[in-house]
């Protein structure tokens, strides 16, 4: 029996894949080119239905998240994943929303988006499942246009107002929670991943100050201003990113619900910002 890990060479899948292997579990990376796994266990999948069924058959667990890309492509991938799960019937499926949907309750209320179709399809498959729902990844703060001014100017710039609380989490946190969910099938439904209470921009700057041992202040950017510095990196996707932050600006905060948090359901505490920084830079 094995655990199939989508994106095992990427930012989301690699921490989980490596963690499982380090803990002596049979993890198999589901990637387009298994040679990129450098000799570690892998299976080739191009997200076609046939390749997914072959990968999932006899699996003890499957970790899946939708790759970034055009929504029509993601819709096709979501339908293929759901059909493959229904056909191959792995013992357990854990889906990461990658921040797209958070604290989901009734699957019937999910939108007709690719991630909504994936979550609802998995929940309605009859297969034991759980949905990992992070809010915002701390790894966003490693973008050159964000982390470079921290180091050179002592300024942390981001598209949240300074008092906006966010349940930040890291890819390491998602890996920790997913491994537990593979092993504890009593926990189903949505599991929110992130810090509680959520740090504000001022809190983040304080964490960066203590870690780098130099003053760092937080500077709130407007969504349009954030989009301007992101555009060289994000290109045509920039307007959608700006729109997301414009909508977020209308909300009170972006904290996960305590009752469905990993802290409450699994007794797993996420890394603090300083602990995360230590893993990244030391």
Residue pairs with C-beta under 8 A, 6 or more apart in sequence:
1 26
1 58
1 59
1 60
1 91
2 26
2 27
2 28
2 41
2 58
2 59
2 60
3 20
3 25
3 26
3 27
3 28
3 59
3 60
3 61
3 62
3 63
3 182
4 28
4 30
4 43
4 55
4 56
4 59
4 61
4 62
4 63
4 90
5 13
5 16
5 17
5 20
5 27
5 28
5 29
5 30
5 63
6 13
6 30
6 31
6 45
6 62
6 63
6 64
6 65
7 13
7 14
7 30
7 31
7 65
7 67
8 14
8 16
8 17
8 27
8 29
8 30
8 31
8 37
8 42
9 29
9 31
9 36
9 37
10 67
11 139
11 171
12 65
12 96
12 98
12 171
12 174
13 29
13 63
13 65
14 171
15 171
15 172
15 174
15 175
16 27
16 63
16 174
16 175
16 178
16 179
17 27
17 29
17 40
19 175
19 176
19 179
20 26
20 27
20 179
21 27
21 40
21 41
23 179
26 41
26 60
27 41
28 41
28 42
28 43
28 55
29 37
29 40
29 41
29 42
29 43
30 42
30 43
30 45
30 55
31 37
31 42
31 43
31 44
31 45
32 44
32 45
32 46
33 44
34 42
34 43
34 44
43 54
43 55
44 51
45 51
45 52
45 54
45 55
47 67
47 76
47 77
47 80
47 81
48 80
49 80
49 83
49 84
52 80
52 81
52 84
52 88
53 84
53 87
53 88
55 84
55 88
56 62
56 84
56 85
56 87
56 88
56 89
56 90
57 88
57 90
58 88
58 90
59 88
59 90
59 91
60 90
60 91
60 92
60 182
61 90
61 91
61 92
61 93
61 94
61 182
62 85
62 90
62 92
62 93
62 94
63 94
63 95
63 96
63 178
63 182
64 81
64 93
64 94
64 95
64 96
64 118
65 95
65 96
65 97
65 98
66 74
66 77
66 78
66 98
66 100
66 114
66 115
66 118
67 74
67 77
71 113
71 114
74 114
74 115
75 113
75 114
75 117
77 114
78 114
78 115
78 117
78 118
78 121
79 117
79 121
81 118
81 121
81 122
82 117
82 118
82 121
82 122
82 125
85 93
85 121
85 122
85 125
85 127
86 125
86 127
89 127
90 127
91 127
91 128
92 127
92 128
92 129
92 130
92 181
92 182
92 185
93 122
93 125
93 127
93 128
93 129
93 130
94 129
94 130
94 131
94 132
94 178
94 181
94 182
95 118
95 119
95 122
95 129
95 130
95 131
95 132
96 131
96 132
96 133
96 134
96 174
96 178
97 104
97 115
97 119
97 131
97 132
97 133
97 134
98 115
98 134
99 134
99 135
99 136
99 137
100 113
100 115
101 110
101 115
101 116
101 119
101 131
101 133
102 133
102 134
102 135
102 192
102 254
102 256
103 133
103 190
103 192
103 256
103 257
103 260
104 110
104 119
104 131
104 133
104 190
105 190
107 119
107 120
107 123
107 124
108 120
110 116
110 117
110 119
110 120
119 131
122 129
122 131
123 129
123 131
128 185
128 188
129 188
130 181
130 187
130 188
130 189
130 190
130 191
131 189
131 190
131 191
132 174
132 177
132 178
132 181
132 191
132 193
133 190
133 191
133 192
133 193
133 256
133 260
134 167
134 169
134 173
134 174
134 192
134 193
134 194
135 166
135 167
135 168
135 169
135 192
135 193
135 194
135 198
135 254
135 255
135 256
136 166
136 167
136 168
136 169
136 194
136 254
137 168
137 169
137 170
137 171
138 168
138 169
138 170
138 271
138 273
138 276
139 170
139 171
140 146
141 147
141 156
141 158
141 204
142 280
143 230
143 233
144 233
145 157
145 229
145 230
145 233
146 156
146 157
146 158
149 155
149 156
149 157
150 156
150 208
150 212
150 216
151 212
154 214
154 215
154 216
154 217
155 216
155 217
155 218
155 219
156 201
156 204
156 205
156 208
156 216
156 217
156 218
156 219
157 218
157 219
157 220
157 221
157 226
157 229
158 201
158 204
158 218
158 220
158 221
158 226
159 220
159 221
159 222
159 223
159 225
159 226
159 245
159 248
159 249
160 166
160 200
160 201
160 220
160 245
160 248
160 249
161 201
161 220
161 249
162 200
162 201
162 202
162 218
162 220
163 200
163 201
163 202
164 200
164 201
164 253
164 254
165 197
165 198
165 199
165 200
165 253
165 254
165 255
166 194
166 198
166 199
166 200
166 253
166 254
166 255
167 192
167 193
167 194
167 195
167 196
167 198
167 254
167 255
167 256
168 194
168 195
168 198
168 199
168 204
168 273
169 193
169 194
169 195
169 270
169 271
170 270
170 271
170 276
170 279
172 271
172 276
172 279
173 193
173 194
173 262
173 268
173 270
173 271
174 193
176 268
177 191
177 193
177 262
177 266
177 268
180 187
180 266
180 268
181 187
181 191
181 266
184 266
187 265
187 266
189 260
190 260
191 260
191 261
191 262
191 265
191 266
192 256
192 257
192 260
192 261
192 262
193 256
193 261
193 262
193 270
194 255
194 256
194 261
194 270
195 270
195 272
195 273
196 255
196 256
196 258
196 261
196 263
197 255
198 253
198 254
198 255
198 256
199 207
199 273
201 218
201 220
202 218
203 273
204 218
204 273
205 216
205 217
205 218
206 216
207 272
207 273
207 274
207 277
208 216
208 273
208 277
209 215
209 216
210 274
211 273
211 274
211 277
211 278
211 281
221 229
223 242
223 243
223 244
223 245
223 246
223 249
224 242
226 241
226 242
226 245
227 234
227 238
227 239
227 241
227 242
227 245
230 238
230 241
231 238
234 241
248 254
258 264
262 268
262 270
263 269
263 270
271 279
